[in-house]
Amino acid sequence: MNKYITKSLSLVACCSVILFACTPKSESSESAIMDTNMADGHSYAKPNEAVVTHLNWKAEVNFELQKILASASLTLKTAEDATQLILDTKDLSIKSVTNGNNEELSFVLGEVMPHIGAPLTIDITPSTKNVIVTYETSQEAEALQWLEPSQTTDKASPFLFTQSQAILARSWVPIQDSPGIRFTYEAEVTVPTELLALMSASNPTEKNESGVYTFEMKQAIPAYLLALSVGDIEFSSLGDRSGVYAEPSVLAKAASEFEDLEKMISAAEALYGPYRWDRYDIIVLPSSFPFGGMENPRLTFATPTILAGDKSLTSLVAHELAHSWSGNLVTNANWNDFWLNEGFTVYFEYRIMEAVYGRDYSEMLALLSLQDLKAEIADMKAAGSYKDTSLKLDLEGRNPDDGMTSIAYDKGYFFLRLLEETVGREKFDSFLKEYFTSNSFKSMTTKGFIEKLQTQLFDAYELDIEPAFYEAWIYSPDLPENCPTPVSDKFENVDKALATWQANQSKEELQSAHNSDDWSTHEWLRFVRGLPEGLTLEQMTALDLAFGFTSTGNSEIFDAWAILIIANKYEAGYEPLEKFLINTGRRKFLMPLYREFVKSPEGTEMAKAIYEKARPNYHFVASSSIDELLGM
């Protein structure tokens, strides 16, 4: 038997006879049913008839089959005339459905629809309070990435991680997969004894001999925050309520990089109230993880690309921490309101970074954000998706991933920054603190937020705001003319350094006149992004010899430089570029590079050749986007 096969639980045969506990009482359990009137076009659920309030999940992780064999026991709140429970699924093999008395329930797995999968419709009565679905996942489950040992950092053991946002939880758990529906959960997960299992819940800090791990999430969460990771993972404490998990060879570096985590938590609490999730831990995943980070409660998933060695990329940690308030605590009711998660979080992130590292630092972040935003708007105009530059989206019939652009993040941030500058920071902070407190464990729509903004901020302080203000910023495309402009003395110095370099290409003069030896990652990004188009081979070579961009270990800087490698056909950078694309799964880095490739026929050919090697290392979230771009 392969050593990565878990010991048999006879799971499929026995799960249907297991009786599970009712929903545990918690500070947020009642909120699981508070937002059932908010429509979500990306879910089949009808929560007004029957809504899930608690999940008890029992699972066996089988690395040989690359499947999870599981049962999901769902505690329900039903209406007086309830006849059906509808769950979201995608590529799940349903073995049986029973109630809490082990009685078979009739069910139908409906037609598969693009993006949203198939509804699992179960016949119930108003007295049905527990439904148990026994099932197994598919090898094609879009949320799951199964890694061979060779695809991990340490090359010793296999690895599994999930990515449920936006609507991929349904590919590994039959659930009401809508951000407007919250539930508590507990789990028992069996894995190979040499591996450790972790979830977005209470977690162990070391392996046990049985390979069986139990978990509890007593705060109610939406399905997209369900998370599981299994691998050769170790833990290092960073404080009384924080720590980091990683593969053994990565752990010390990660612990050093995140040593300011407790300061960030304290800074966040000082701004907008107590942290409500008990612990805040981070796991550094293998490089195929498709995002910079994912804000799974109690256990942020993070890419190793932020381990720069100088803490210069830890604003991502501040971002995921900020989600503990904006997103996890107060959640967008559906994916058309995604900006309510991300715009608030970018604003909060920059406030944390300002509190910990100073205003100069946060203003550099804001200026890079503005640059990204303007570039994204220009690209979206050119691609014919201009309407998606509005904060309030219309994603009907589309993949909600289409809304995960700089618009939600950066336009959302600048809208909130404009509010702060309009009413004053003290008033705005008071409003936001009350917003997070009074709406904890609830969902929010754009309309609902505007109403609260109007009554609790503008009307409360007798400030006149024209309706056109909301129309321009929230419901209209593009960036309004009154967008705030961050100011950074450090970037002004970088801009002067660029002029110096273009005038004489002297590294020594740049160092002496502009202190470039002391530049942060953000200053170097400003420098690389500011280089003119159409650089010659001699200019590219001179830049590389002077500053070592091709050999840098900083992923942010290399990604910016790699655009120039492709655009200027800098052959000396081709091999490192290919290595980067094969060994990096972060979509933020991948998409701009592949987009640059397809600007020319020869570039497209090179991109397809590299992608053929790289694709097995990418998560579905990344590969699906690149497949579409390359027509594969």
LOKOLMI-587238 format. One record per residue (C-alpha): residue number from 1; z, x negated, y; residue in one letter. Coordinates in steps of 0.2 Angstrom, whole numbers, plus 5000, padded with zeros to 4 digits. Each point is the difference from the previous one (the first is absolute). Last residue first. Layout:
<recs>
REC   seq      w      u      v   type
REC   NUM      Z      X      Y      A
...
</recs>
This chain:
<recs>
REC   seq      w      u      v   type
REC   632   4877   5031   5132      M
REC   631   4993   5005   5017      G
REC   630   5008   4985   5009      L
REC   629   5011   5010   5012      L
REC   628   5003   5014   4987      E
REC   627   5006   4987   4987      D
REC   626   5010   4991   5013      I
REC   625   5010   5016   5004      S
REC   624   5003   5004   4982      S
REC   623   5005   4982   4996      S
REC   622   5014   5000   5013      A
REC   621   5010   5015   4996      V
REC   620   4995   4998   4981      F
REC   619   5010   4984   5000      H
REC   618   4990   4983   5000      Y
REC   617   5001   4986   4988      N
REC   616   4986   5007   4989      P
REC   615   4989   5001   5015      R
REC   614   5000   4981   5005      A
REC   613   4987   4993   4988      K
REC   612   4987   5014   5003      E
REC   611   5005   5000   5018      Y
REC   610   4995   4982   5003      I
REC   609   4982   5003   4994      A
REC   608   4999   5017   5010      K
REC   607   5006   4991   5016      A
REC   606   4987   4986   4998      M
REC   605   4986   5013   4998      E
REC   604   5006   5009   5015      T
REC   603   5001   4985   5010      G
REC   602   4982   4995   4995      E
REC   601   4995   5018   5006      P
REC   600   5009   4999   5016      S
REC   599   5014   5010   5008      K
REC   598   5007   5003   4983      V
REC   597   5011   4985   5000      F
REC   596   5009   5004   5016      E
REC   595   5005   5017   4992      R
REC   594   5006   4990   4985      Y
REC   593   5011   4990   5011      L
REC   592   5007   5014   5011      P
REC   591   5004   5010   4984      M
REC   590   5009   4986   4990      L
REC   589   5014   4996   5012      F
REC   588   5007   5017   5004      K
REC   587   4996   5004   4982      R
REC   586   5013   4988   4993      R
REC   585   4994   4994   4983      G
REC   584   5000   4982   5003      T
REC   583   4995   4988   4985      N
REC   582   4982   5003   4999      I
REC   581   4996   5001   5018      L
REC   580   5010   4985   5004      F
REC   579   4992   4990   4987      K
REC   578   4983   5005   5006      E
REC   577   5005   4995   5018      L
REC   576   5007   4984   4994      P
REC   575   4983   4996   4992      E
REC   574   4989   5006   5015      Y
REC   573   5009   4991   5014      G
REC   572   4990   4984   4999      A
REC   571   4984   5012   5001      E
REC   570   5003   5006   5017      Y
REC   569   4988   5014   5000      K
REC   568   5004   5004   5018      N
REC   567   5005   5019   4997      A
REC   566   5008   4996   4983      I
REC   565   5011   4985   5005      I
REC   564   5003   5009   5017      L
REC   563   5008   5015   4991      I
REC   562   5009   4988   4989      A
REC   561   5009   4993   5015      W
REC   560   5008   5017   5003      A
REC   559   5005   5001   4982      D
REC   558   5006   4982   5000      F
REC   557   5012   5003   5014      I
REC   556   5007   5016   4992      E
REC   555   5002   4991   4983      S
REC   554   5009   4985   5007      N
REC   553   4998   4986   4987      G
REC   552   4987   4992   5011      T
REC   551   4987   4990   4992      S
REC   550   4985   5008   5008      T
REC   549   5009   5000   5017      F
REC   548   5004   4982   5000      G
REC   547   5003   4998   5019      F
REC   546   4989   4986   5006      A
REC   545   4989   4997   4985      L
REC   544   4997   5019   4999      D
REC   543   4996   5002   5018      L
REC   542   4988   4985   5000      A
REC   541   4991   5006   4984      T
REC   540   4998   5018   5008      M
REC   539   4993   4992   5016      Q
REC   538   4988   4988   4991      E
REC   537   4994   5015   4988      L
REC   536   4996   5010   5016      T
REC   535   5011   5014   5006      L
REC   534   4990   5017   5002      G
REC   533   5014   5011   5007      E
REC   532   5013   4992   5012      P
REC   531   5018   4996   4995      L
REC   530   5013   5013   5005      G
REC   529   5005   5006   4983      R
REC   528   5004   4982   4995      V
REC   527   5011   4997   5016      F
REC   526   5009   5017   4999      R
REC   525   5003   4997   4982      L
REC   524   5007   4983   5004      W
REC   523   5012   5008   5013      E
REC   522   5005   5013   4987      H
REC   521   5004   4987   4987      T
REC   520   5012   4991   5012      S
REC   519   4995   4986   5011      W
REC   518   5011   4985   5001      D
REC   517   4987   4986   4997      D
REC   516   4989   5010   5012      S
REC   515   5010   4993   5015      N
REC   514   4987   5006   5012      H
REC   513   4996   4984   5010      A
REC   512   5005   4987   4988      S
REC   511   4994   5008   4984      Q
REC   510   4984   5007   5007      L
REC   509   4997   4983   5008      E
REC   508   5002   4991   4983      E
REC   507   4989   5013   4991      K
REC   506   4986   4996   5011      S
REC   505   4985   5012   4999      Q
REC   504   4995   4996   5018      N
REC   503   4997   5016   5009      A
REC   502   5001   5013   4986      Q
REC   501   5017   4992   4996      W
REC   500   5007   5002   5017      T
REC   499   4993   5018   5002      A
REC   498   5009   5004   4984      L
REC   497   5016   4992   5006      A
REC   496   4999   5011   5015      K
REC   495   4999   5015   4989      D
REC   494   5015   4993   4990      V
REC   493   5010   4998   5016      N
REC   492   4997   5018   5005      E
REC   491   5005   5005   4982      F
REC   490   5017   4992   5002      K
REC   489   5002   5008   5017      D
REC   488   4998   5017   4991      S
REC   487   4998   5017   5009      V
REC   486   4997   5016   4990      P
REC   485   4987   5012   5007      T
REC   484   5005   5018   5000      P
REC   483   4986   5013   4996      C
REC   482   4997   5010   5016      N
REC   481   4981   5000   4997      E
REC   480   5001   5010   4984      P
REC   479   4995   4992   4983      L
REC   478   4987   5008   4990      D
REC   477   5000   5017   4992      P
REC   476   5008   5016   5007      S
REC   475   5015   5010   4992      Y
REC   474   5015   4988   5002      I
REC   473   4998   4990   5016      W
REC   472   4988   5009   5011      A
REC   471   5005   5018   4994      E
REC   470   5019   4995   5002      Y
REC   469   4997   4995   5018      F
REC   468   4988   5014   5004      A
REC   467   5015   5012   4997      P
REC   466   5007   4992   5017      E
REC   465   5017   4993   4999      I
REC   464   5013   5004   5014      D
REC   463   5017   4992   4997      L
REC   462   5016   5011   5002      E
REC   461   5011   4988   4989      Y
REC   460   5003   5012   4986      A
REC   459   4982   5007   5003      D
REC   458   4992   4984   4996      F
REC   457   5011   4993   4987      L
REC   456   5008   5014   4989      Q
REC   455   4988   5014   5004      T
REC   454   4983   4991   5001      Q
REC   453   5003   4987   4987      L
REC   452   5008   5013   4988      K
REC   451   4984   5011   5002      E
REC   450   4989   4985   4999      I
REC   449   5008   4995   4983      F
REC   448   4998   5017   4993      G
REC   447   4982   5000   5004      K
REC   446   4997   4983   4992      T
REC   445   5009   5006   4985      T
REC   444   5017   4994   4993      M
REC   443   5009   4999   4983      S
REC   442   5018   5000   4997      K
REC   441   5013   4988   4993      F
REC   440   5007   4996   5017      S
REC   439   4993   5011   5014      N
REC   438   5016   5001   5011      S
REC   437   5004   4982   4998      T
REC   436   4982   4992   5002      F
REC   435   4996   5011   5015      Y
REC   434   5018   4997   5008      E
REC   433   4997   4981   4999      K
REC   432   4982   5003   5007      L
REC   431   5006   5010   5015      F
REC   430   5014   4988   5004      S
REC   429   4988   4985   4999      D
REC   428   4987   5009   5011      F
REC   427   5013   5004   5014      K
REC   426   5006   4982   5000      E
REC   425   4983   4992   4999      R
REC   424   4993   5009   5015      G
REC   423   4991   5017   5001      V
REC   422   4982   4994   5003      T
REC   421   5002   4982   4992      E
REC   420   5008   5008   4985      E
REC   419   4986   5013   4998      L
REC   418   4987   4987   5003      L
REC   417   5008   4990   4986      R
REC   416   4999   5015   4989      L
REC   415   4982   5002   5003      F
REC   414   4997   4981   4998      F
REC   413   5008   5001   4983      Y
REC   412   4990   5015   4994      G
REC   411   4984   4991   5005      K
REC   410   5006   4985   4990      D
REC   409   5006   5007   4984      Y
REC   408   4990   5017   4998      A
REC   407   4985   4993   5008      I
REC   406   5001   4983   4991      S
REC   405   4993   5009   4985      T
REC   404   5008   5009   4985      M
REC   403   4991   5017   5003      G
REC   402   4987   4997   4987      D
REC   401   5014   4997   4988      D
REC   400   5002   5018   5000      P
REC   399   4984   5002   4989      N
REC   398   4990   5014   5007      R
REC   397   4997   5018   4998      G
REC   396   5010   5004   5015      E
REC   395   5005   4984   5009      L
REC   394   5001   5007   5018      D
REC   393   5011   4988   5010      L
REC   392   5012   5001   5014      K
REC   391   5000   4983   5008      L
REC   390   4982   5001   5005      S
REC   389   4989   4985   4995      T
REC   388   4994   5009   4985      D
REC   387   4988   5010   5011      K
REC   386   4990   4984   5002      Y
REC   385   4996   4998   4982      S
REC   384   4982   4996   5002      G
REC   383   5001   4982   4994      A
REC   382   4996   4993   5018      A
REC   381   5014   5011   5007      K
REC   380   5012   4995   4987      M
REC   379   4996   4981   5003      D
REC   378   5003   5002   5018      A
REC   377   5016   5009   4997      I
REC   376   5006   4987   4988      E
REC   375   4996   4986   5012      A
REC   374   5010   5009   5014      K
REC   373   5015   5002   4988      L
REC   372   5000   4983   4994      D
REC   371   5000   4993   5017      Q
REC   370   5014   5012   5005      L
REC   369   5010   4994   4985      S
REC   368   4998   4982   5004      L
REC   367   5007   5004   5017      L
REC   366   5015   5009   4993      A
REC   365   5004   4986   4988      L
REC   364   5000   4988   5014      M
REC   363   5011   5012   5010      E
REC   362   5012   5000   4986      S
REC   361   5002   4981   5001      Y
REC   360   5002   4999   5019      D
REC   359   5013   5014   4999      R
REC   358   5012   4991   4989      G
REC   357   5003   4995   4982      Y
REC   356   5012   5012   4993      V
REC   355   5000   5014   5013      A
REC   354   4982   4998   5004      E
REC   353   4996   5000   4981      M
REC   352   5010   5016   4997      I
REC   351   4991   5008   5015      R
REC   350   4983   4995   4994      Y
REC   349   5004   5008   4983      E
REC   348   5006   5016   5008      F
REC   347   4983   5002   5009      Y
REC   346   4991   4995   4984      V
REC   345   5010   5013   4990      T
REC   344   4998   5014   5013      F
REC   343   4981   4998   4999      G
REC   342   5001   4998   4981      E
REC   341   5009   5016   4994      N
REC   340   4995   5012   5014      L
REC   339   4983   4993   4999      W
REC   338   4997   5007   4983      F
REC   337   5000   5018   5007      D
REC   336   4983   5004   4991      N
REC   335   5009   4993   4984      W
REC   334   5012   5014   4999      N
REC   333   5018   5004   5006      A
REC   332   5002   4983   5007      N
REC   331   5017   4994   4995      T
REC   330   5017   4998   5010      V
REC   329   5011   4990   4989      L
REC   328   4987   4990   4990      N
REC   327   4987   5000   5013      G
REC   326   5009   4995   5016      S
REC   325   5018   4995   4995      W
REC   324   4999   4989   4985      S
REC   323   4982   4997   5006      H
REC   322   5008   4988   5012      A
REC   321   5004   4989   4986      L
REC   320   4982   4999   4994      E
REC   319   4995   4995   5018      H
REC   318   5014   4987   5002      A
REC   317   4994   4993   4983      V
REC   316   4983   4999   5007      L
REC   315   5007   4991   5016      S
REC   314   5004   4987   4987      T
REC   313   4984   4991   5003      L
REC   312   5006   4985   5010      S
REC   311   5015   4997   4989      K
REC   310   4995   4982   4999      D
REC   309   4995   4997   4982      G
REC   308   4985   5012   5001      A
REC   307   5006   5012   4986      L
REC   306   4991   5015   5007      I
REC   305   4986   4998   4988      T
REC   304   5012   5003   4986      P
REC   303   4998   5019   5002      T
REC   302   5015   5011   5002      A
REC   301   5007   5015   4991      F
REC   300   5015   5007   5009      T
REC   299   5014   5005   4988      L
REC   298   5014   5012   5006      R
REC   297   4987   5013   5005      P
REC   296   4982   4995   4996      N
REC   295   4993   4993   5017      E
REC   294   4984   4992   4994      M
REC   293   4995   4983   5006      G
REC   292   4986   4989   5005      G
REC   291   4989   5012   4989      F
REC   290   4989   4998   4985      P
REC   289   5012   4990   4988      F
REC   288   4989   4988   4991      S
REC   287   5010   4985   5006      S
REC   286   5015   5003   4988      P
REC   285   5014   5010   5008      L
REC   284   5014   4995   5011      V
REC   283   5014   5012   4998      I
REC   282   5011   5005   5015      I
REC   281   5017   5008   5000      D
REC   280   5008   5012   5012      Y
REC   279   5016   5008   4994      R
REC   278   5009   5017   5003      D
REC   277   4985   5010   5006      W
REC   276   5006   5008   5016      R
REC   275   5000   4985   5012      Y
REC   274   5010   5006   5015      P
REC   273   4993   5004   5017      G
REC   272   4985   4997   5011      Y
REC   271   5001   4984   5010      L
REC   270   5016   4992   4994      A
REC   269   4995   5004   4982      E
REC   268   4984   4991   5001      A
REC   267   5008   4985   5007      A
REC   266   5013   5000   4986      S
REC   265   4986   5001   4987      I
REC   264   4990   4986   5009      M
REC   263   5015   4989   5000      K
REC   262   5003   5003   4982      E
REC   261   4982   4995   4996      L
REC   260   5001   4984   5009      D
REC   259   5000   4990   4984      E
REC   258   4983   5007   4995      F
REC   257   4990   4984   5000      E
REC   256   5013   4990   4991      S
REC   255   5003   5014   4987      A
REC   254   4981   5000   4997      A
REC   253   4998   4981   4998      K
REC   252   5015   5000   4988      A
REC   251   4993   5015   4990      L
REC   250   4982   4994   4998      V
REC   249   5001   4990   4984      S
REC   248   5011   5012   4991      P
REC   247   4989   5016   5004      E
REC   246   5008   5010   5014      A
REC   245   5014   5011   5005      Y
REC   244   5009   4999   5017      V
REC   243   5016   5006   5007      G
REC   242   5009   5011   5011      S
REC   241   5016   5010   5002      R
REC   240   5014   4987   5000      D
REC   239   4989   4986   5005      G
REC   238   4984   4991   4994      L
REC   237   5003   5001   4982      S
REC   236   4987   4992   4988      S
REC   235   4992   5009   4985      F
REC   234   4989   4995   4986      E
REC   233   4984   5008   4993      I
REC   232   4990   4997   4984      D
REC   231   4991   5017   5002      G
REC   230   5001   5018   5003      V
REC   229   4998   5010   5016      S
REC   228   5001   5019   5003      L
REC   227   4999   5010   5015      A
REC   226   5001   5018   5006      L
REC   225   4998   5001   5019      L
REC   224   4984   5010   4999      Y
REC   223   5010   5013   4991      A
REC   222   5010   5005   5015      P
REC   221   5018   4995   5001      I
REC   220   5017   5008   4998      A
REC   219   5015   4988   5001      Q
REC   218   5009   4998   4984      K
REC   217   4988   4988   4992      M
REC   216   5007   4995   4983      E
REC   215   4994   4987   4988      F
REC   214   5003   4995   4982      T
REC   213   4994   4985   4991      Y
REC   212   4996   4997   4981      V
REC   211   4994   4983   4995      G
REC   210   5015   4999   4988      S
REC   209   5006   4982   5004      E
REC   208   5002   5002   5019      N
REC   207   4990   4993   5014      K
REC   206   5008   4996   5017      E
REC   205   5002   5009   5017      T
REC   204   4999   5018   4994      P
REC   203   4994   5013   5012      N
REC   202   5005   5016   5009      S
REC   201   4983   5008   5005      A
REC   200   4982   4996   5004      S
REC   199   4999   4993   4983      M
REC   198   5003   4983   4991      L
REC   197   4997   4995   4982      A
REC   196   5004   4982   4993      L
REC   195   4990   4991   4987      L
REC   194   5005   4990   4984      E
REC   193   5007   5016   4992      T
REC   192   4983   5008   5000      P
REC   191   5002   5016   5010      V
REC   190   5009   5017   4999      T
REC   189   5002   5011   5015      V
REC   188   5014   5013   5003      E
REC   187   4998   5009   5016      A
REC   186   5009   5010   5013      E
REC   185   4992   5010   5015      Y
REC   184   5003   5009   5016      T
REC   183   4986   5012   5006      F
REC   182   4990   5002   5016      R
REC   181   4984   5010   5004      I
REC   180   4991   4998   5016      G
REC   179   4992   4983   4995      P
REC   178   4991   5009   4986      S
REC   177   4998   4995   4982      D
REC   176   5009   5014   4991      Q
REC   175   5002   4990   4984      I
REC   174   4992   4995   4984      P
REC   173   5005   4982   5000      V
REC   172   4988   4985   4998      W
REC   171   4984   5005   5008      S
REC   170   5009   5013   5010      R
REC   169   5008   4986   5010      A
REC   168   4983   4996   5007      L
REC   167   4999   5011   5015      I
REC   166   5004   4989   5015      A
REC   165   5009   4989   4995      Q
REC   164   5005   4998   4982      S
REC   163   4997   4981   4997      Q
REC   162   5008   4995   4983      T
REC   161   5004   4983   4993      F
REC   160   4998   4992   4983      L
REC   159   5001   4982   4995      F
REC   158   4997   4989   4985      P
REC   157   5009   4984   4996      S
REC   156   4998   4981   5002      A
REC   155   4986   4997   5013      K
REC   154   5014   4997   5014      D
REC   153   4990   5008   5014      T
REC   152   4993   5014   4990      T
REC   151   4982   5003   4995      Q
REC   150   5001   4988   4985      S
REC   149   5014   5010   4993      P
REC   148   4989   5015   4999      E
REC   147   5003   5013   5014      L
REC   146   5000   5019   4998      W
REC   145   4998   5009   5016      Q
REC   144   5005   5018   5000      L
REC   143   4996   5012   5014      A
REC   142   4983   5004   4995      E
REC   141   5003   5004   4982      A
REC   140   4985   4993   4991      E
REC   139   5009   4995   4984      Q
REC   138   5006   5018   5000      S
REC   137   5018   5006   5001      T
REC   136   5010   5009   4987      E
REC   135   5007   5017   4999      Y
REC   134   5016   5011   4997      T
REC   133   5003   5013   5013      V
REC   132   5017   5007   5001      I
REC   131   5003   5016   5011      V
REC   130   5017   5005   5006      N
REC   129   5006   5015   5011      K
REC   128   4990   5014   4992      T
REC   127   5009   5016   5005      S
REC   126   4986   5005   5012      P
REC   125   4988   4999   4985      T
REC   124   4988   4986   4995      I
REC   123   4982   4997   4995      D
REC   122   4995   4982   5004      I
REC   121   4984   4995   5010      T
REC   120   4996   4981   4999      L
REC   119   4988   4998   5014      P
REC   118   4987   4987   4999      A
REC   117   4995   4984   5010      G
REC   116   5002   4999   5019      I
REC   115   4986   4988   5004      H
REC   114   4986   5010   4994      P
REC   113   5005   5015   4990      M
REC   112   5004   5001   4981      V
REC   111   5000   5018   4993      E
REC   110   5016   5006   4994      G
REC   109   5013   4995   4988      L
REC   108   5007   5017   4993      V
REC   107   5018   5003   4995      F
REC   106   5010   5012   4988      S
REC   105   5018   4995   4998      L
REC   104   5008   4995   4984      E
REC   103   5018   5003   4998      E
REC   102   5012   4985   5000      N
REC   101   5013   5010   5009      N
REC   100   4998   4990   5016      G
REC    99   4981   5006   5001      N
REC    98   4986   4992   4990      T
REC    97   4983   4992   5004      V
REC    96   4991   4989   4987      S
REC    95   4989   4985   4997      K
REC    94   4991   4999   5018      I
REC    93   4988   4985   5001      S
REC    92   5001   4995   5019      L
REC    91   4983   4996   5008      D
REC    90   5006   5007   5017      K
REC    89   5014   5013   5002      T
REC    88   5007   5011   5013      D
REC    87   5012   5013   4995      L
REC    86   4999   5019   5001      I
REC    85   5015   5011   4994      L
REC    84   4995   5018   4997      Q
REC    83   5007   5017   4998      T
REC    82   5013   5001   5015      A
REC    81   5004   5017   5006      D
REC    80   5018   4996   5006      E
REC    79   4995   4983   5006      A
REC    78   5004   4984   4990      T
REC    77   5010   4985   5003      K
REC    76   4996   4988   4986      L
REC    75   5007   4985   4991      T
REC    74   4986   4990   4992      L
REC    73   5002   4990   4984      S
REC    72   4986   4987   4999      A
REC    71   4997   4992   4983      S
REC    70   4992   4984   4998      A
REC    69   4988   4988   4991      L
REC    68   4994   4987   5013      I
REC    67   4983   4992   4995      K
REC    66   4993   4983   5000      Q
REC    65   4998   5002   4981      L
REC    64   5007   4982   4997      E
REC    63   5011   5001   5016      F
REC    62   5010   5016   4994      N
REC    61   5012   5006   5013      V
REC    60   5011   5013   4992      E
REC    59   5006   5014   5012      A
REC    58   5013   5013   5003      K
REC    57   4999   5008   5017      W
REC    56   5013   5013   5007      N
REC    55   4992   5007   5015      L
REC    54   5009   5012   5012      H
REC    53   4996   5013   5013      T
REC    52   4983   5006   4994      V
REC    51   4993   5015   5009      V
REC    50   4995   5017   4992      A
REC    49   4992   5014   5010      E
REC    48   5001   4994   5018      N
REC    47   4996   4983   4993      P
REC    46   4982   5004   4995      K
REC    45   4995   4983   4995      A
REC    44   4981   4996   4998      Y
REC    43   5002   4985   5012      S
REC    42   4988   4991   5012      H
REC    41   4998   5015   5011      G
REC    40   5018   5000   5005      D
REC    39   5007   5016   5008      A
REC    38   5017   4999   5008      M
REC    37   5010   5016   4994      N
REC    36   5010   4991   4987      T
REC    35   5009   4988   5012      D
REC    34   5018   5003   4996      M
REC    33   5000   4999   4981      I
REC    32   5005   4982   4997      A
REC    31   5010   5001   5016      S
REC    30   5015   5007   4989      E
REC    29   5002   4984   4991      S
REC    28   5002   4990   5015      S
REC    27   5019   4995   5001      E
REC    26   5001   5001   4981      S
REC    25   5004   5012   4986      K
REC    24   4992   4995   4984      P
REC    23   4985   5011   4994      T
REC    22   5003   5007   4983      C
REC    21   5002   4989   4985      A
REC    20   4987   4998   4987      F
REC    19   4998   5007   4982      L
REC    18   4990   4990   4988      I
REC    17   4990   5009   4987      V
REC    16   4983   4997   5009      S
REC    15   5003   4982   5000      C
REC    14   5001   4998   4981      C
REC    13   4982   4998   4994      A
REC    12   4992   4992   5015      V
REC    11   5014   4988   5001      L
REC    10   5002   4993   4983      S
REC     9   5010   4987   5009      L
REC     8   4990   4986   4993      S
REC     7   5005   4982   5005      K
REC     6   4989   4995   5015      T
REC     5   4984   4990   4997      I
REC     4   5000   4984   5009      Y
REC     3   5004   4989   4985      K
REC     2   4984   5006   4992      N
REC     1   5004   5006   4982      M
</recs>
